[in-house]
């Protein structure tokens, strides 16, 4: 159950990352968050 929720969060972060990178704002924080969620999913 928790993995499913995290997977959805990761997907949303990736969508948000694309928008933010296009705008050029806040990309570093979001990339860090995405990496943290990805490592959780990988376990």
N, C-alpha and C positions, 0 to 999 in steps of 0.2 A: 504493500500500500504506500509506504513512505517513498519507495523508489519511484513509483508512478508519479507522485506529486512532484518530486525533485525533477523528474524528466520533463514535466510540463513547465516548471520554472526555467529549466535550461533552455527549452524551446523559446519561451517568451523572452529570455535574456538575449538569445541570438537574434530575434526579430528586432528587439530594442537596440541591440548593438549596431545593426545595419543602419537604422535611422540615425543614431547618435554619431556614428562615424561619418555619415553623409553631412550632418550638421557641424561636425568637428568639435563637439562638446562632450566632456565626461567620458571619453572612450577608455581611459586607463582604468578607472574604477570599475567600469562594467566588464572589461576584459578580465580583471582580477576576480570578480564575482563569478564569471562564467567558468574560469579555471577551477575555482573552489567547488562549484556545483558538479563540474565534470569529474573531479576526483572522487566526490561522494558517489556518483553514479557508477564509477568504475569499480568500487569496492563490493 
